[in-house]
Amino acid sequence: MNIIEVRDIAAPALRAYTQLTHAQLRNRLEPEQGIFIAESPKVIASALDAGYAPVSMLMERKHLEGAGRELLPRCGDIPVYTADREVLATLTGYTLTRGVLCAMRRPVLPSVEDLCKTARRIAMLENISDATNVGALFRSAAALGMDAVLVTPSCCDPLYRRAVRVSMGTVFQIPWTQIGDIADQWPKEGMARLQALGFKTVAMALSEQAISIEDPALAQEEKLAIVLGTEGDGLSAGTLAACDYTAMIPMFHGVDSLNVAAAGAVIFWQLRPKR
């Protein structure tokens, strides 16, 4: 193992962990050089299980024989930077990392067509900007029967550190990809791709025309894409017009809606494939 002692958190070798923004990590000159940061032993183990390639690690010294011990043999001869707690504690959000971080290669995402060719239920996330909500939606989608997740170009990156952490590593377990390369390709071009793949689409929105998610017509669809919109504004008018259905969760006590992550969990369970 390539263990490297670090005494200064500002050392150039640690820029990926301490100085570069998520956008800078993601947008390297060469796409295959793009990286993201995974936090905590459990999340890192999930990424390794899914075949993600580690670039380097940063961990508190005690974790070399503790929480990080089982990870090290799986990572080959990558640099493993280690430091005392007093040094690492200056990192923003250090307490959330469980003292172990790993820089990993970004994967080459599959095409929408390859991802969805055998899927029956997919979660479609439109422009959801909050990383916590994206992470929670991935966790629910993985746990509650979705076959895949699609995100629009304006959606929060699922590999953003907080999104990965909130997902508890399920972002590495459920297949996902981005639909379109630029924002203007959604909804018109993106919807056409889903339709060409045989999917019916259901927009989740508050509308007088909305049916209940308990409506048998939804459950009977062979292939269904569940479209969830951004916080506050919800789905765009173009998306609402293009979807085959509009649906909503029945509510009680005068409550009109749920947070998108909570709503997604309810919807995914109700509309999961009945195998």
QUIVEN-V850797 format. One record per backbone hydrogen bond with DSSP energy under -0.5 kcal/mol. CO is the residue of the C=O (numbers start at 1). NH is the residue of the N-H. If there is no record, write none. Layout:
co:nh
CO:NH
CO:NH
This chain:
co:nh
1:3
2:80
4:82
8:11
11:14
12:15
14:17
14:18
15:19
15:20
21:25
22:26
23:27
25:35
26:28
29:31
30:33
31:34
34:106
36:38
36:104
38:102
40:44
41:45
42:46
43:47
44:48
45:49
46:50
47:52
48:51
52:54
53:105
55:79
56:55
56:103
57:81
58:101
59:83
60:63
61:64
62:65
63:68
66:69
68:71
68:72
69:73
71:74
72:75
73:76
75:78
78:2
79:57
79:81
80:4
81:59
82:6
83:61
84:87
84:88
85:89
87:90
88:91
91:94
93:96
94:97
94:99
97:40
97:100
99:60
100:40
101:58
102:38
103:55
103:56
104:36
107:109
111:115
112:116
113:117
116:119
120:224
121:147
121:148
122:124
122:226
123:125
123:150
124:126
124:228
125:127
125:152
127:129
128:156
129:131
130:134
131:135
132:136
133:137
134:138
135:139
136:140
137:141
138:142
139:143
140:144
141:146
142:145
145:273
147:175
148:123
149:177
150:125
151:179
152:155
157:160
160:164
161:165
162:166
163:167
164:169
165:168
167:170
169:172
170:173
170:174
175:149
177:151
178:180
179:153
182:185
183:186
185:190
187:191
188:192
189:193
190:194
191:195
192:196
193:197
194:199
195:198
200:225
201:244
201:245
202:227
203:205
203:247
205:207
207:210
211:248
212:215
215:218
215:219
216:220
218:221
223:200
224:122
224:226
225:202
225:227
226:124
226:228
227:204
228:126
230:234
231:233
234:230
236:240
237:241
238:242
239:243
245:203
246:211
247:205
248:213
252:255
259:263
260:264
261:265
262:266
263:267
264:268
265:269
266:270
267:271
268:272
269:272
273:275
